[in-house]
Amino acid sequence: MTIASFLAKKLDKEVRLWAGVPEEAEQIRAKLQRIQAVLVDAEKKEIVSDSLRVWLDDLKHVAYDIEDVLDDWKMEIVQQNQRRHTDGLEDDSEVKVCASCIPPPHFSLKLGKSRHRIAHEMRKINQRLEQIAKLKDDFGLFISDPADLRLERRITTSFGTYHIVHGQTSVKNKVVHKLLCGDNAKNAIDHFQVLSLVGMGGIGKTTIAKMVYNDDEVRAHFTQRIWICISDMFDELKVAKSIAKSLNPSGPTFDELQNVVEDIQRHVTGRKFLLVLDDVWTEDNRNWDNIFSSLSTCLQGSKVLVTTRSMEVAKNLKAAIIPVKELPEEECWSLFSHFAFTGRDENERQHLEDIGRSIARKCKGLPLAAETLGRAMVVKRTRNEWKNVFDSELWGQEFVRKGLLPPLLLSYIDLPSQIKRCFVYCSIFPKDSRMSKECVIHLWMALGFLSSDSEGSGEMELNGEDFFNNLVARSFFQDLERSWSGTTFQMHDIIHDFALFLAKEEGLIHHADVKECDLQLESGRKIRHLNTIRLQPWVHDLKNLRSLLCKSDCLEHLPRCSHLKALCMASADIWVLTKEIGNLTHLKYINLSNCQHLVALPEVVCELYNLQILDIRFCFRLKSLPEGIGRLVNLRHLLVEGTFLPFLPKGISRLTSLLTLDEYFVANPACEVLTLEDLGSLEQLRELTLHHLNAVAGPEEAKKLGLENKKDLLSLTLQFDYDDARSPMAPVVQLEVLEALRPPEDLECLGISGYKGERFTGWIKCLINLKHIGLSYCTTESLPPLGELPFLKTLYISSMHNVRQVGSEFLGLDKEEEGHEAPEGINGNQRAASSTFVAFPQLKKLRFDSMHSWETWEDPHTQAAGLEDQQFTMNIMPSLCVLKLDSCFRLEALPRFLQTAPIEYLDINRCPRLQRHSKELSSVVLSRASRMRRDFVKEDLSHIPGVDVGGNTMQGSMSSSASGLALSGS
């Protein structure tokens, strides 16, 4: 959906609000609809026509102005209704209605001055739009079929973010050899040598460098490895501070270059390091004098590996040059076809191979081009569609001269308009930075990029997930990293350059001092998004700003931008949020996370009626939330994790649009604060975390929360107190409370912590849609029967110190016990009817951490021996990819069923008894050679590609050393 079509819909929906200007509104809507008819064709041709790009740019800015006027008018209605509510003239339901800007029937607008101003603005916009509409006929644009306007839904692929490096293995091996064996090279600087990977953008330099950096032999050879991304904006102090931070993460932070280089020198003295400088552009080698001098006290054999597009950079650094060349034609075709033919049968492959090879040749051997275009071809099903790609005029040389890769253009043009806007917006983030998926989706939502006909029940958030996954599937977003704090990603520097090219003057990334005269007036009017470190007075002139990302401690320069929708000041050094924020009435997103000095939010925040997301995570000095927070009736996400607020205002119970409440401490129901019963009114919650459950009076109070009735709930964390001294609760009561907190069946993520009941509740195994489970600090002696959950993908079990044995009960095979029904088809009369039982059918990641009493991991095959006459078979963890064991001090052996699990990575750390079963194991790791006795290999774990024992990593043939680990039942 383009911004023009979005506004046409908006006008159609809200035209009855335009008392006094209906004629102007109707004319604007009609013009937008006429323009919309040719926009799909225009967007496909804008890359090849500079004049068309200017026309679309003018249209976009007019559309922004229309949206601003609409928002102003809606805000007048909201504020008028809110005043009536404050005066007691309306109830909460009418305030909720006005928040969506549909006035109640009895509401009489008395906004004469505002109406006059709005009408004047609309007439001016109408005139501008008339000129734009006339010009559209000059470009010979075609009216698009309505089918072309449909939103492309999620592209699901098996390859995710995994990158195959075709034809580059020999280069990687050459670099590794030079790093390990080139200690006495002639071009060494003092004690370290500089190597450089040189090649054009998209050729795979960074990918090769990452493979080298993570190579097992390289890890073992260097005491310290450091990765620094330089990019085109070279900052000597910033680079030096990054190196110092990598060498000493917990050390002090210096702001003077001299202090930083001295700190580097202290930490490299007597150590052999590998420093990777990725994407270096500066050709002035004097920029490196201070940094390289600080490295000179290292051990002989240290290395610096540079990746660059410029041969001059490598020569000026006196580097040993390793060129990275284009892929051979057959290798390029192999990479392209790997992605393009995903999900196609052999007949389709044969039908498309000849035209596919012709397209792959146009990628000129560039891995990035072959992968990006290959992914884009997945959705093109017919030969004619493939031929259109081959014949596209975007392969013309003029785009190559502009530094644009035609495959990127072809992939971008295929994107739906809404996703294009989301992609282009990401140019606002600095090149090579890691971006938070959650933050980016929230920004898209605040800026209106995710709007849909229905904005309830998380529809916008689901659109955001779809758009993000689409961009990942096309390689516009890469290098995803998932952790407990969420998902982060990066954009390749060429893709980032492409996004900047498309954004033109709409966004500004600014990390230096800019004087007011440096920004021309016209450019200032077009800037809609700003990312800067420190706010300057000239920001006041950016009247049309929509989003502002900064880490400023100078809030007196907070821009008076009346249409600002998103304000991100994460990690800013601020103590108090200025009351001027109340003037930013269109704000939908405020991010103050990690502002660790922030002590209070002003009450005026509660007048930001459009606010959808308030992120104050890890503001641990914050004492409370404003009492009037219940007036934020459009709030969807209240993110307060890490603030440890002892209570929340009772008004939160009126936030019926709330989807996320990520931290709530149970409060005394007698107090005038938010209680469990109050939370019962939040029926749309999708994510909820409950702390201090020991404070719950009993199961009756827990039932008032009505968790089972929250049908949209997807993620739930239940945390009892680790220390019972503060709020003692008998184990039997904890079990009753846990029973009463039964969530809905569609729950996908569950965490339980600090639970001290004698056993787990029986509803856990009934949540058949669970995908992720975490259990920690629970005192039960056995684990719940999780093996029966058909969609469970990740399982994390930690600090359950009473568990001594893990066996058939964990898989769901144990005999029927109190509170646990026998699994159908396994126990009782149903068992004989079943011949196969699959435990943990989709589990991919399993981790046990700090299980201090755990001694035995039983192999259930020995227990099933009595079922042989019934031909009963078991398949256990058939999808397991990652197994991690940490601080399981008493564990003696691993179960035999792991021999058949498709484990790709086994990590064993601080498990002395388990590791002690093979003295050969440590010698193999240290010598980096496979010297295991062959008699262990008959029943071993040698099929595992990667094994890490005690922090020492083995891959490939090294995994045969895993055979030294004892296997229970062998």
Buried (B, 14 or more C-beta within 10 A) or exposed (E): BBBBBBBBBBBEEBBEBBEBBEEBBBBBBBBBBBBBBBBBBBBBBBBBEEEBBEBBBBBBBBBBBBBBBBBBBBBBBBBBBBEBBEEEEBEEEBBBBBBEBBBEEEBEBEBEEBBEBBBEBBBEBBEBBEEBBEBBEEBEBEEBEEEEBEBBEBBEBEBEBEBEBBBBEEBBEBBBEBBBEBBEBEEBBEBBBBBBBBBBBBBBBBBBBBBBBEBBBBBBBBEBBBBBBBBEBBBBBBBBBBBBBBBEEEEEEBEEBEBBBEBBBBBBEEBBBBBBBBBBBBBEBEBBEBBBBBBBBBBEBBBBBBBBBBBEBBBBBBBBBBEBBBBEBEBBBBBBBBBBBBEBEEEBEEBBEEBBBBBBBBBBBBBBBBBBBBBBBBEBEEBEBBBEBBEBEBBEEEBEEEEBBBBBBBBBBBBBBBBBBBBBBBBBBBBBBEBBBBBBBBBBBBBBBBBEEEBEBBBBBEBBBBBBBBBBBBBBBBBBEEEEEEBBBBBBBBBBBBBBBBBBBBBBBBEEEBEEEEBEEEEBBBBBBBBBEBBBEBBBBBBBBBBBBBBBBBBEBBBEBBBBBBBBBBBBEBEEBEEBBBBBBBBBBBBBBBBBBBBBBBEBBBBBBBBBBBBBBBBBEBEBBBEBBBBBBBBBBBBBBBBEBEBBBBBBBBBBBBBBBBBBBBBEBEEEBBBBBBBBEBBBBBBBBBBBBBBBBEBEBBBBBBBBEBEBBBBBBBBBBEEBEEBEBEBEBBBBBBBBBBBBEBBBBBBBBBBBBBBBBBBBBEBEBBBBBBBBBBBBEBBBBBBBBEBBBBBBBBBBEBBEBBBBBBBBBBEEEEBBEBBEBBBEEEBEEBEEBBBBBBBBBBBBBBBEBBBBBBBBBEBBEEBEEEEBBBBBBBBBBBBBBBBBBBBBBBBBBBBEBEBBBBBBBBBEBBBEBBEBBBBBBEEEEBEBEEEBEEEBBBBBBBBBBBEBBBBEEBBBBBBBBBBBBB
